[in-house]
């Protein structure tokens, strides 16, 4: 990240005897994937701009165990989860915000049975809360005025956790036109990464899942495809490759829409 982006760690705050308002759980993708790092940076810019008191775990953050659990390795999942819970409880963490639906689902729904009880919020909901509170304000003229945007529902925040309105309401603040794909909301289609599919070879078939989904996005005539998941971002970008028509559609995370709309980048 650039020097202008402040990212305090829990270790630093604990040394000062402070506890942040929220812990920003970055996730593996947001930490190590080059494309997802841009989403992380955009969200941090928003947090700093709004004045949210936050921190990250940094090197103390480990994978939530989602890929291991989805691939059927419950033992590895529990090892990873218990390690994270020990760190989180050691810092007395109460509220977690994450840009990754996979991390969100694990921390919210799987960790409590192992002793990890926290208020967990996906960044789509958190951004909408900040907008409702008047803490995020966009000018009347943003880079997205009059543009057509279609939103891809992530499985883990959509069907998995019934979050459909918050991301759409965030996009509505951009003064753009929201156009829905043929399959959306509860009938939305997976990008192809869910269930640990991101980490295995594709099975034989007539068409890749990511290509099928980007075909649907193209049919809307939208200028942008909005996403709220780093895995979806990568899969849909991959589904565009080699098709000039698809590549004209820009894929951005909700945090990037708001950060660019506020002129933070």
BAFI-3210 file (N, C-alpha, C; in Angstrom, 3 decimals, decimal comma, padded with zeros to 6 digits):
// residues 265
n [1|2|3|4|5|6|7|8|9|10|11|12|13|14|15|16|17|18|19|20|21|22|23|24|25|26|27|28|29|30|31|32|33|34|35|36|37|38|39|40|41|42|43|44|45|46|47|48|49|50|51|52|53|54|55|56|57|58|59|60|61|62|63|64|65|66|67|68|69|70|71|72|73|74|75|76|77|78|79|80|81|82|83|84|85|86|87|88|89|90|91|92|93|94|95|96|97|98|99|100|101|102|103|104|105|106|107|108|109|110|111|112|113|114|115|116|117|118|119|120|121|122|123|124|125|126|127|128|129|130|131|132|133|134|135|136|137|138|139|140|141|142|143|144|145|146|147|148|149|150|151|152|153|154|155|156|157|158|159|160|161|162|163|164|165|166|167|168|169|170|171|172|173|174|175|176|177|178|179|180|181|182|183|184|185|186|187|188|189|190|191|192|193|194|195|196|197|198|199|200|201|202|203|204|205|206|207|208|209|210|211|212|213|214|215|216|217|218|219|220|221|222|223|224|225|226|227|228|229|230|231|232|233|234|235|236|237|238|239|240|241|242|243|244|245|246|247|248|249|250|251|252|253|254|255|256|257|258|259|260|261|262|263|264|265]
n.u [000,826|000,309|002,133|000,328|-001,875|-003,117|-002,681|-003,253|-002,147|-003,457|-001,659|-000,089|-001,993|-002,773|-000,448|-000,582|-002,648|-005,183|-008,392|-009,827|-012,640|-013,587|-012,425|-010,726|-010,994|-008,908|-008,397|-007,249|-007,203|-007,465|-005,096|-002,948|-003,482|-002,994|-004,953|-007,087|-005,907|-006,166|-008,830|-008,815|-007,203|-008,846|-011,026|-009,785|-009,015|-011,508|-012,299|-010,359|-010,934|-013,514|-013,085|-013,055|-012,218|-010,042|-008,378|-006,014|-005,149|-002,790|000,231|-000,643|-003,053|-004,671|-005,677|-009,196|-010,066|-011,935|-011,520|-010,425|-012,495|-014,616|-013,522|-013,630|-011,946|-012,185|-010,608|-008,283|-009,566|-010,644|-008,294|-007,179|-009,225|-009,416|-006,930|-007,141|-009,287|-008,195|-006,364|-008,086|-009,814|-007,907|-007,311|-009,661|-011,669|-014,630|-016,180|-016,207|-015,319|-015,396|-014,205|-014,571|-016,842|-016,591|-014,895|-016,520|-018,833|-017,748|-016,655|-018,943|-020,900|-019,713|-017,654|-018,735|-019,509|-017,115|-016,192|-015,763|-017,206|-018,553|-019,562|-020,189|-019,720|-020,417|-018,713|-020,414|-022,826|-021,812|-020,860|-023,298|-024,523|-022,887|-023,479|-026,226|-026,012|-024,984|-022,291|-020,791|-020,665|-021,473|-020,583|-022,731|-021,848|-020,296|-017,873|-019,466|-021,932|-024,937|-024,074|-024,470|-024,891|-024,448|-025,174|-023,497|-024,527|-022,910|-022,528|-022,164|-022,909|-025,325|-027,452|-026,446|-026,465|-028,549|-028,279|-029,159|-030,189|-028,530|-025,991|-027,024|-028,274|-026,063|-024,908|-026,877|-026,410|-024,654|-025,811|-026,397|-027,556|-029,052|-029,001|-030,437|-029,174|-030,269|-030,381|-030,546|-030,288|-031,960|-032,019|-029,595|-026,475|-023,628|-020,207|-018,352|-016,348|-017,025|-017,347|-014,764|-013,960|-012,365|-009,801|-009,182|-008,812|-010,738|-013,784|-014,772|-016,678|-019,075|-018,837|-017,240|-018,016|-017,551|-017,477|-020,070|-021,420|-020,342|-021,285|-023,984|-023,795|-022,930|-025,148|-026,828|-026,050|-024,606|-022,212|-020,511|-019,613|-020,624|-019,258|-018,939|-017,021|-013,823|-013,124|-015,147|-014,583|-012,119|-012,836|-014,834|-013,392|-011,624|-013,441|-013,992|-011,828|-010,280|-012,482|-013,454|-015,755|-016,759|-014,593|-014,757|-016,516|-016,155|-014,972|-015,674|-015,269|-017,610|-016,411|-014,480|-016,057|-017,236|-014,950|-013,703|-015,819|-015,876|-013,595|-011,207|-009,249]
n.v [-001,193|002,358|005,123|006,950|005,611|004,667|001,948|000,596|-001,900|-004,523|-005,296|-003,005|-001,176|-002,477|-002,262|000,349|000,344|000,493|-000,141|-000,886|000,473|-001,256|-004,430|-004,922|-007,536|-008,849|-011,086|-013,887|-013,523|-010,724|-010,000|-011,221|-011,586|-009,885|-008,382|-008,329|-006,956|-004,321|-003,838|-004,057|-001,825|000,252|000,024|000,576|003,213|004,419|003,918|005,421|007,965|008,426|008,336|006,106|004,205|001,750|-001,473|-003,946|-007,448|-008,130|-009,868|-011,695|-012,640|-015,425|-017,868|-018,340|-020,900|-021,673|-022,741|-025,278|-026,489|-026,516|-028,202|-030,531|-031,140|-031,258|-031,362|-029,799|-027,354|-026,835|-026,588|-024,264|-022,422|-022,425|-021,417|-018,801|-017,883|-017,908|-015,813|-013,640|-013,569|-013,078|-010,451|-009,340|-008,919|-007,618|-006,690|-007,291|-006,476|-007,404|-007,714|-009,974|-012,414|-015,160|-015,317|-013,806|-015,444|-017,689|-016,632|-015,568|-017,647|-020,170|-020,021|-019,468|-021,935|-022,933|-021,324|-018,732|-015,810|-013,137|-009,866|-009,826|-008,267|-007,811|-005,949|-004,709|-004,292|-002,741|-000,440|000,533|001,160|003,278|005,119|005,538|006,735|009,127|009,448|008,717|010,555|011,363|013,413|015,261|014,854|012,184|009,737|007,851|008,701|008,295|005,967|002,487|-000,136|-003,486|-005,868|-008,541|-011,189|-012,473|-015,820|-016,415|-014,159|-013,652|-015,986|-017,490|-015,861|-014,129|-011,425|-008,998|-006,447|-004,401|-004,150|-003,277|-000,915|000,586|000,961|002,503|005,035|006,161|007,469|006,138|003,796|000,862|-002,309|-005,481|-008,844|-011,766|-013,951|-013,401|-012,183|-014,450|-016,314|-016,097|-016,740|-018,736|-017,664|-019,530|-020,114|-020,973|-023,308|-024,286|-024,615|-022,820|-023,613|-025,972|-028,172|-027,598|-029,322|-031,531|-030,150|-028,339|-025,610|-022,983|-022,020|-019,368|-018,077|-018,429|-016,840|-014,277|-013,929|-013,516|-011,110|-009,467|-009,430|-007,610|-005,133|-003,440|-001,001|-001,428|-004,114|-004,869|-006,117|-007,935|-009,452|-010,853|-013,265|-013,632|-011,403|-012,110|-014,474|-013,617|-011,772|-013,512|-014,896|-013,091|-012,946|-012,899|-012,149|-009,437|-007,869|-008,431|-007,614|-004,896|-004,239|-003,025|-004,402|-003,930|-003,732|-003,047|-001,352|-000,121|001,314|003,224|004,478|005,544|007,097|009,012|010,309|009,429|008,020]
n.w [000,000|-000,477|001,018|001,895|002,784|005,742|007,876|010,702|013,062|015,178|017,113|017,432|018,426|020,774|022,230|022,898|024,574|023,484|021,920|018,806|016,912|014,956|013,716|010,804|008,779|006,550|004,858|002,843|000,018|-000,245|000,910|-000,477|-003,237|-006,233|-007,658|-005,815|-003,749|-004,483|-003,958|-001,194|-000,583|-001,518|000,242|002,685|002,239|002,279|004,945|006,327|005,319|006,247|008,914|010,567|013,357|013,166|012,831|011,660|011,724|010,558|010,259|012,060|011,236|009,884|007,386|007,272|007,088|005,299|002,553|003,196|004,690|002,832|000,992|002,324|004,445|007,533|009,826|009,322|008,895|011,490|012,969|011,820|012,339|015,178|015,853|014,862|016,406|018,955|018,725|018,107|020,358|022,253|021,796|022,485|020,579|019,205|017,066|013,647|010,333|006,960|003,564|002,174|001,244|001,777|004,008|005,703|005,955|007,239|009,658|010,806|010,851|011,294|013,188|015,820|017,058|017,787|019,716|018,952|019,052|017,528|016,330|013,064|009,985|006,592|004,062|002,224|003,575|005,666|004,325|003,381|005,808|006,655|004,682|005,166|007,654|006,977|006,844|004,703|001,879|-001,398|-004,169|-006,442|-008,973|-010,076|-011,219|-012,287|-013,101|-014,820|-015,985|-016,860|-014,613|-013,656|-011,149|-009,626|-007,712|-004,968|-003,901|-001,157|000,309|-000,744|-001,434|000,679|003,006|002,768|001,912|-000,045|-000,643|000,466|-001,059|-003,516|-002,808|-002,098|-004,612|-005,781|-004,834|-006,553|-008,614|-010,976|-013,491|-012,518|-013,754|-013,953|-014,153|-015,979|-014,244|-010,969|-007,524|-005,391|-007,361|-008,454|-010,186|-009,532|-009,618|-010,133|-008,376|-005,854|-003,040|-002,801|-005,394|-006,648|-006,206|-007,507|-010,358|-013,306|-014,077|-016,707|-019,343|-021,381|-021,293|-019,513|-016,165|-015,379|-017,838|-018,715|-016,847|-017,360|-019,907|-019,368|-018,015|-020,080|-021,728|-020,496|-021,287|-019,733|-018,520|-016,457|-014,243|-011,121|-008,131|-005,004|-003,836|-003,658|-004,912|-006,797|-008,368|-009,557|-010,929|-012,724|-014,201|-015,409|-016,944|-018,916|-020,574|-023,738|-025,169|-026,785|-026,587|-024,036|-022,475|-022,510|-020,548|-017,375|-014,345|-011,038|-007,484|-004,809|-002,909|-004,444|-006,261|-004,515|-003,408|-005,702|-006,556|-004,558|-005,112|-004,039|-005,181]
ca.u [000,000|001,069|002,375|-000,830|-002,919|-002,765|-003,241|-002,739|-002,334|-003,947|-000,490|000,283|-003,013|-002,713|000,719|-000,994|-003,801|-006,380|-009,173|-010,461|-014,084|-013,767|-011,287|-010,882|-010,449|-008,512|-008,564|-006,101|-007,235|-007,197|-003,725|-001,916|-003,837|-002,705|-006,201|-007,863|-005,229|-006,719|-010,090|-008,409|-006,737|-010,006|-011,813|-009,009|-009,125|-012,830|-012,262|-009,570|-011,631|-014,691|-012,616|-013,334|-011,101|-009,951|-007,053|-005,949|-004,282|-001,490|000,839|-001,335|-004,250|-004,473|-006,862|-010,324|-010,306|-013,027|-011,189|-010,245|-013,806|-015,391|-012,903|-013,914|-010,944|-012,682|-009,514|-007,482|-010,418|-010,726|-006,981|-007,042|-010,221|-009,058|-005,775|-007,654|-010,127|-007,291|-005,831|-009,195|-010,240|-006,801|-007,415|-011,008|-012,362|-016,093|-016,820|-015,335|-015,818|-014,550|-014,617|-014,663|-018,011|-016,185|-014,462|-017,715|-019,677|-017,067|-016,562|-020,295|-021,737|-018,981|-016,772|-019,372|-019,524|-015,765|-015,834|-015,508|-018,486|-018,299|-020,479|-019,473|-020,436|-019,804|-018,493|-021,563|-023,727|-021,129|-020,884|-024,664|-024,746|-022,186|-024,253|-027,454|-025,649|-024,478|-020,834|-020,295|-021,437|-020,917|-021,005|-023,738|-021,160|-019,264|-017,393|-020,413|-023,219|-025,546|-023,554|-025,241|-024,161|-025,150|-024,581|-023,401|-024,730|-022,020|-023,297|-022,059|-023,684|-026,666|-028,219|-025,918|-026,768|-029,735|-027,948|-029,427|-030,520|-027,440|-025,099|-027,746|-028,485|-024,769|-024,752|-027,855|-025,881|-023,756|-026,628|-026,250|-028,693|-028,795|-029,721|-030,260|-028,959|-031,405|-030,363|-030,056|-030,832|-032,003|-031,807|-028,290|-025,599|-022,281|-019,135|-017,561|-015,269|-017,539|-017,152|-013,336|-013,707|-011,307|-008,491|-009,065|-008,938|-012,121|-014,299|-015,094|-017,997|-019,138|-018,602|-016,794|-019,033|-017,247|-017,860|-021,541|-021,865|-019,983|-022,232|-025,200|-023,493|-022,850|-026,506|-027,504|-025,614|-024,027|-020,843|-019,740|-020,126|-020,313|-019,116|-018,656|-016,257|-012,584|-013,118|-016,013|-013,852|-011,135|-013,484|-015,509|-012,328|-011,145|-014,479|-014,006|-010,596|-010,381|-013,709|-013,334|-017,020|-016,818|-013,498|-015,144|-017,211|-015,206|-015,399|-015,222|-015,893|-018,371|-015,481|-013,829|-017,052|-017,381|-013,678|-013,535|-016,894|-015,510|-012,361|-010,119|-008,205]
ca.v [000,000|003,593|005,713|007,762|004,747|004,243|000,651|000,197|-003,303|-004,752|-005,343|-001,618|-000,582|-003,127|-001,708|001,670|000,156|000,915|-001,115|-000,187|000,339|-002,492|-005,132|-005,185|-008,840|-008,660|-012,331|-014,325|-012,887|-009,301|-009,819|-011,745|-011,514|-008,530|-007,673|-008,141|-005,945|-003,011|-003,726|-003,785|-000,443|001,139|000,002|001,277|004,652|004,853|003,916|006,568|009,192|008,574|008,488|004,905|003,699|000,333|-002,086|-005,274|-008,354|-008,209|-011,199|-012,599|-013,158|-016,644|-018,250|-018,722|-022,343|-021,916|-023,708|-026,611|-027,040|-026,786|-029,337|-031,725|-031,417|-030,630|-031,282|-028,610|-026,203|-026,551|-026,111|-022,874|-021,614|-022,298|-020,519|-017,437|-017,539|-017,606|-014,462|-012,685|-013,467|-012,480|-008,998|-008,948|-008,411|-007,728|-006,354|-007,563|-006,157|-008,021|-007,538|-011,308|-013,172|-016,464|-015,048|-013,348|-016,591|-018,539|-015,940|-015,341|-018,835|-021,390|-019,822|-019,491|-023,273|-023,229|-020,346|-017,410|-015,096|-011,742|-009,228|-009,870|-007,479|-007,745|-004,535|-004,140|-003,811|-001,678|000,767|001,059|001,780|004,570|006,008|005,868|007,630|010,377|009,518|008,668|011,441|011,498|014,630|015,000|014,446|011,163|009,125|006,827|009,293|007,902|004,690|001,295|-001,076|-004,706|-006,409|-009,998|-011,640|-013,505|-016,891|-016,454|-013,094|-013,720|-017,153|-017,989|-015,011|-013,322|-010,005|-008,613|-005,036|-003,485|-003,807|-002,524|000,434|001,275|001,352|003,539|006,354|006,626|008,125|005,368|002,922|-000,517|-003,267|-006,820|-009,985|-012,680|-014,710|-012,519|-012,399|-015,851|-017,136|-015,728|-017,832|-018,733|-017,274|-020,717|-020,280|-021,464|-024,698|-024,593|-024,837|-021,882|-024,198|-027,279|-028,172|-027,616|-030,594|-031,493|-029,622|-027,628|-024,173|-022,639|-021,302|-017,939|-017,572|-018,390|-015,691|-013,033|-013,816|-012,917|-009,705|-008,766|-009,282|-006,468|-003,883|-002,590|-000,514|-001,963|-005,236|-004,633|-007,336|-007,687|-010,629|-010,930|-014,466|-013,326|-010,462|-012,848|-015,436|-012,902|-011,222|-014,645|-015,240|-012,089|-013,011|-013,376|-011,643|-007,979|-007,270|-008,552|-006,881|-003,483|-004,084|-002,937|-005,107|-003,221|-004,044|-001,936|-000,418|000,653|002,269|004,316|005,167|006,338|008,084|010,077|010,915|009,042|007,370]
ca.w [000,000|-000,518|002,329|002,286|003,324|007,097|008,250|012,018|013,436|016,531|017,991|017,716|019,283|022,083|022,921|023,380|025,450|022,751|021,171|017,687|016,721|014,197|013,159|009,383|008,418|005,156|004,119|002,032|-001,298|-000,069|001,355|-001,365|-004,648|-006,719|-007,974|-004,587|-002,936|-004,858|-003,225|000,181|-000,518|-001,672|001,479|003,714|001,947|002,765|006,410|006,757|004,943|007,113|010,286|011,338|014,161|012,809|012,795|011,054|012,474|009,902|010,188|012,986|010,580|009,097|006,616|008,128|006,961|004,349|001,497|003,766|005,063|001,616|000,310|003,112|005,478|008,754|010,793|009,001|009,160|012,924|013,395|011,390|013,037|016,590|015,924|014,687|017,553|020,071|018,487|018,197|021,759|022,995|021,606|022,909|019,401|019,285|015,793|012,504|009,000|005,948|002,169|001,567|001,684|002,294|005,389|006,413|006,267|008,218|010,945|011,330|011,016|011,658|014,336|017,142|017,668|018,259|020,742|018,374|018,947|017,182|015,394|011,788|008,981|005,263|003,753|001,517|004,629|006,417|003,492|003,375|007,117|006,658|003,806|005,896|008,763|006,428|006,996|003,326|001,008|-002,732|-004,862|-007,463|-010,198|-009,875|-012,464|-012,726|-013,432|-016,078|-016,473|-016,530|-013,767|-013,274|-009,925|-009,507|-006,331|-004,444|-003,269|000,298|000,946|-001,314|-000,961|001,945|004,160|002,461|001,770|-001,434|-000,815|000,838|-002,162|-004,539|-002,283|-002,211|-006,016|-006,093|-004,455|-007,612|-009,634|-012,206|-013,766|-012,143|-014,607|-013,396|-015,042|-016,042|-012,999|-009,910|-006,190|-004,988|-008,553|-008,982|-010,596|-008,966|-010,536|-010,413|-007,393|-004,576|-002,661|-003,021|-006,820|-007,034|-005,980|-008,152|-011,812|-013,770|-014,565|-018,136|-019,670|-022,662|-021,113|-018,165|-015,386|-015,423|-019,158|-018,725|-016,068|-018,047|-021,025|-018,820|-017,727|-021,362|-022,262|-019,870|-021,905|-018,692|-018,686|-015,335|-013,459|-009,708|-007,343|-003,590|-003,430|-004,437|-005,743|-007,940|-009,207|-010,352|-011,816|-013,805|-015,050|-016,190|-017,910|-019,987|-021,376|-025,115|-025,786|-026,786|-026,144|-022,576|-021,849|-022,427|-019,270|-016,272|-013,143|-009,849|-006,200|-004,225|-002,264|-005,494|-006,752|-003,555|-003,297|-006,910|-006,556|-003,631|-005,567|-003,138|-005,984]
c.u [000,870|001,202|001,167|-001,935|-002,476|-003,456|-002,641|-003,000|-002,841|-002,797|-000,067|-000,709|-002,972|-001,551|000,418|-002,187|-005,108|-007,074|-009,891|-011,969|-014,393|-012,409|-011,600|-010,188|-010,175|-008,744|-007,364|-006,058|-006,858|-005,783|-002,702|-002,223|-003,709|-003,969|-006,994|-007,215|-005,762|-008,056|-009,804|-008,000|-007,900|-010,823|-011,097|-009,066|-010,449|-012,831|-011,494|-010,293|-012,799|-014,288|-012,961|-012,071|-011,028|-008,516|-007,166|-005,056|-002,888|-001,000|000,167|-002,622|-003,896|-005,752|-007,968|-010,576|-011,408|-012,656|-011,056|-011,593|-014,616|-014,832|-013,050|-012,917|-011,311|-011,566|-008,679|-008,290|-010,421|-009,391|-006,807|-007,993|-009,835|-007,854|-006,235|-008,472|-009,275|-006,731|-006,920|-009,642|-009,162|-006,808|-008,800|-011,808|-013,866|-016,759|-015,821|-016,046|-014,861|-015,109|-014,797|-015,880|-017,662|-015,738|-015,661|-018,566|-019,051|-017,066|-017,930|-021,010|-021,026|-018,147|-017,467|-019,341|-018,150|-015,279|-015,517|-016,801|-018,241|-019,471|-019,718|-020,316|-019,689|-019,721|-019,621|-022,560|-023,111|-021,126|-022,278|-025,001|-024,096|-022,909|-025,519|-027,185|-025,130|-022,980|-020,128|-021,224|-020,720|-021,428|-022,028|-023,105|-020,047|-018,885|-018,417|-021,790|-023,712|-025,054|-024,500|-024,366|-025,029|-024,420|-024,639|-023,519|-023,735|-022,859|-023,319|-022,721|-025,111|-027,447|-027,745|-026,327|-027,862|-029,451|-028,071|-029,586|-029,343|-026,511|-025,771|-028,004|-027,196|-024,595|-025,710|-027,362|-025,006|-024,494|-026,423|-027,486|-028,325|-029,654|-029,406|-029,989|-030,179|-031,522|-029,741|-030,771|-030,844|-031,783|-030,453|-027,419|-024,209|-021,265|-018,276|-016,495|-015,729|-017,256|-015,748|-013,022|-012,592|-009,944|-008,319|-009,206|-010,414|-012,515|-014,732|-016,515|-017,944|-018,781|-018,182|-017,877|-018,808|-017,630|-019,378|-022,047|-021,522|-020,809|-023,510|-024,993|-023,473|-024,236|-027,242|-027,158|-024,964|-022,602|-019,922|-020,430|-019,672|-020,269|-018,828|-017,883|-014,993|-012,505|-013,980|-015,300|-012,890|-011,788|-014,158|-014,506|-011,788|-012,154|-014,581|-012,874|-010,838|-011,623|-013,692|-014,601|-017,118|-015,780|-013,779|-015,918|-016,184|-015,790|-014,807|-015,964|-016,650|-017,457|-014,786|-014,784|-017,132|-016,085|-013,427|-014,603|-016,627|-014,211|-011,166|-008,986|-008,370]
c.v [001,256|004,168|006,498|006,930|004,208|002,924|000,223|-001,279|-003,395|-004,766|-003,930|-000,961|-001,166|-002,577|-000,335|001,583|000,559|-000,268|-000,384|-000,372|-000,957|-003,129|-005,355|-006,501|-008,813|-009,919|-012,631|-013,606|-011,419|-008,989|-010,145|-011,656|-010,074|-007,735|-007,374|-007,118|-004,553|-002,765|-003,376|-002,325|000,541|001,195|000,734|002,789|005,208|004,943|005,122|007,877|009,476|008,784|007,311|004,476|002,193|-000,155|-003,421|-006,156|-008,448|-009,648|-012,195|-013,170|-014,366|-016,943|-018,708|-020,225|-022,678|-022,909|-025,132|-027,257|-027,395|-027,964|-030,626|-032,049|-030,675|-030,444|-030,031|-027,341|-025,844|-026,059|-024,634|-021,967|-021,377|-021,380|-019,068|-016,986|-017,180|-016,186|-013,410|-012,478|-012,842|-010,962|-008,461|-008,329|-008,647|-007,540|-006,504|-007,167|-006,766|-007,789|-008,874|-012,065|-014,535|-016,324|-014,652|-014,528|-017,481|-017,902|-015,798|-016,631|-020,091|-021,226|-019,894|-020,858|-023,695|-022,208|-018,960|-016,665|-013,606|-011,198|-009,120|-009,202|-007,533|-006,283|-003,907|-003,557|-002,648|-000,371|001,388|001,721|003,165|005,592|006,473|006,869|008,982|010,526|009,352|009,518|011,561|012,789|014,264|014,504|013,457|010,576|008,165|007,384|008,835|006,587|003,548|000,334|-002,303|-005,319|-007,932|-010,396|-012,738|-014,551|-016,768|-015,272|-013,059|-014,878|-017,635|-017,180|-013,976|-011,815|-009,650|-007,103|-004,102|-003,154|-002,989|-001,087|001,250|001,792|002,468|004,938|006,953|007,366|007,455|004,492|001,482|-001,433|-004,677|-007,860|-010,896|-013,533|-013,828|-012,823|-013,907|-016,803|-016,835|-016,936|-017,661|-018,345|-018,458|-021,002|-020,938|-022,929|-025,196|-024,888|-023,936|-022,570|-025,588|-027,140|-028,246|-029,004|-030,433|-031,007|-028,848|-026,153|-023,900|-021,808|-019,792|-017,324|-017,455|-017,145|-014,374|-012,845|-013,129|-011,440|-008,888|-008,489|-008,083|-005,149|-002,934|-002,174|-001,120|-003,188|-005,000|-005,962|-006,961|-008,855|-010,706|-012,163|-014,253|-012,383|-011,197|-013,795|-014,740|-012,257|-012,314|-015,026|-014,271|-012,284|-013,593|-012,914|-010,118|-007,298|-007,295|-007,670|-005,382|-003,199|-004,083|-003,620|-004,415|-003,724|-002,821|-000,892|000,455|001,677|003,481|005,136|006,068|007,429|009,263|010,788|010,588|008,346|007,724]
c.w [000,000|000,878|002,828|002,948|004,684|007,440|009,588|012,292|014,878|017,524|018,397|018,663|020,687|022,902|023,504|024,325|024,820|022,099|020,043|017,674|015,977|013,896|011,687|009,078|006,919|004,325|003,240|000,687|-001,190|000,357|000,273|-002,855|-005,145|-007,031|-006,708|-003,658|-003,235|-004,156|-001,767|000,338|-000,619|-000,387|002,602|003,490|002,463|004,285|006,938|006,481|005,875|008,575|011,174|012,080|013,944|012,913|012,079|011,922|011,860|009,838|011,133|012,391|009,738|008,323|007,560|008,106|005,980|003,254|002,030|004,079|003,822|000,840|001,113|004,203|006,762|009,776|010,564|009,261|010,640|013,479|013,057|012,167|014,497|016,788|015,805|015,896|018,765|019,946|018,689|019,641|022,625|022,912|021,994|021,755|019,519|017,920|014,658|011,214|007,988|004,551|001,459|002,098|002,262|003,752|006,248|006,864|007,332|009,598|011,609|011,697|011,501|012,935|015,698|017,818|018,177|019,289|020,229|018,125|018,746|016,355|014,074|010,702|007,653|004,836|002,947|002,516|005,389|005,629|003,471|004,707|007,179|005,785|004,520|007,020|008,284|006,533|005,659|002,479|-000,317|-003,361|-005,928|-008,763|-009,860|-011,225|-013,055|-013,068|-014,800|-016,646|-016,070|-015,741|-013,508|-012,090|-009,924|-008,038|-005,967|-003,706|-001,748|000,999|000,418|-000,729|000,404|003,159|003,893|002,428|000,294|-001,610|-000,560|-000,332|-003,257|-004,082|-002,306|-003,638|-006,406|-005,744|-005,551|-008,720|-010,994|-012,386|-013,443|-012,998|-014,126|-014,484|-014,997|-014,797|-011,915|-008,601|-005,854|-006,153|-009,182|-009,278|-010,000|-010,028|-010,931|-009,384|-006,099|-004,317|-002,916|-004,478|-007,338|-007,031|-006,595|-009,661|-012,197|-014,253|-016,021|-018,362|-020,962|-022,529|-019,681|-017,470|-015,475|-016,760|-019,274|-017,997|-016,761|-019,314|-020,559|-018,513|-019,011|-021,929|-021,674|-020,548|-020,914|-019,037|-017,631|-014,750|-012,024|-008,970|-005,894|-003,009|-004,274|-005,331|-006,982|-008,906|-010,123|-011,355|-012,995|-014,742|-015,963|-017,273|-019,066|-020,992|-022,765|-025,840|-025,682|-026,294|-024,621|-021,897|-021,754|-021,139|-018,145|-015,038|-011,925|-008,611|-005,691|-003,587|-003,295|-006,105|-005,825|-003,450|-004,518|-006,986|-005,648|-004,036|-004,687|-003,901|-007,431]
res [x|x|x|x|x|x|x|x|x|x|x|x|x|x|x|x|x|x|x|x|x|x|x|x|x|x|x|x|x|x|x|x|x|x|x|x|x|x|x|x|x|x|x|x|x|x|x|x|x|x|x|x|x|x|x|x|x|x|x|x|x|x|x|x|x|x|x|x|x|x|x|x|x|x|x|x|x|x|x|x|x|x|x|x|x|x|x|x|x|x|x|x|x|x|x|x|x|x|x|x|x|x|x|x|x|x|x|x|x|x|x|x|x|x|x|x|x|x|x|x|x|x|x|x|x|x|x|x|x|x|x|x|x|x|x|x|x|x|x|x|x|x|x|x|x|x|x|x|x|x|x|x|x|x|x|x|x|x|x|x|x|x|x|x|x|x|x|x|x|x|x|x|x|x|x|x|x|x|x|x|x|x|x|x|x|x|x|x|x|x|x|x|x|x|x|x|x|x|x|x|x|x|x|x|x|x|x|x|x|x|x|x|x|x|x|x|x|x|x|x|x|x|x|x|x|x|x|x|x|x|x|x|x|x|x|x|x|x|x|x|x|x|x|x|x|x|x|x|x|x|x|x|x|x|x|x|x|x|x|x|x|x|x|x|x]
***
